[in-house]
Amino acid sequence: MSQSSAAPTSPIVEVPSIPAREIAPWALFFGLLGLLVLFFISADQGAVSIPSGNAIHEWVHDSRHLLGYPCH
């Protein structure tokens, strides 16, 4: 019984390159979405809230403390 000394070959994986012009709209969209989320978590205190009242402040209250924003 003879054993083959050749190591098994792994398939070649080709990483696709994505042009920047295809990534730019998605980067802009997620960047603006991130800024909107950051506004609601960090700046929305109820006084400048888009909906009136403290509803959003109460919804994101724990995340404010988790991220280190004072709110009391």
N, C-alpha and C positions, 0 to 999 in steps of 0.2 A: 504494500500500500504506500503510494508516494503522495506527499503533500506538495501542493503548489506554493512556491515562495513568493509569488506575485501578490502584492497587496491589492485589495479591491479598490477600484477607482471610484471617486465620488463624482456626481454630475456637476458640470460647470454651471454656476448660477450667474446669470447676467443681471446686473442692477440697472433698471431703466433710468435714463436721464430725463428729467422733466424740465422743459424750458421755463424760465422765470416769468414769461408773459402768461403762461397758463396758471402759475401759482399766485401771481399778484392779486387777482380778484378775490381769491379765497383768503389770502393773507389780510387784505383790506377788510373783508367781511368779518372775519374772526377777531381782528384787531378792534374794530368798532364795537362788536358784541362784547369783547372783554372790557372796553372802556365803559360801556353801559352798565355792565355788572359791577365794575369797580365803583361807579358812581352810586349805585343803589346800596352797596355795602359800606362805602366810606363816607359819602357826603350827605346822603338822604337822612335828615333828622326829623322830617315832618313839616318843617317850615318852608322848605323849597321842594316839597314832594310833588311829583307829577299828579298822582291821585291825592285828594285831600285827606288829611288825617295822618295817623301814625301806622297804618297797616303795613307798609313795606318795611318800615323800621322794625316792627315787631317780628316780621317774617325773617329778617336777616340779622336779628339781634345776636344770636349765638355766634354766627360767623364773624360779626364785628369784633367780638371779644377774642375769638380764635386768632384773628389776624392782627390783633393788638390795637384796634381803634377804640378810643374811649367814647362812651356814649351816655354816661351818667354825670 
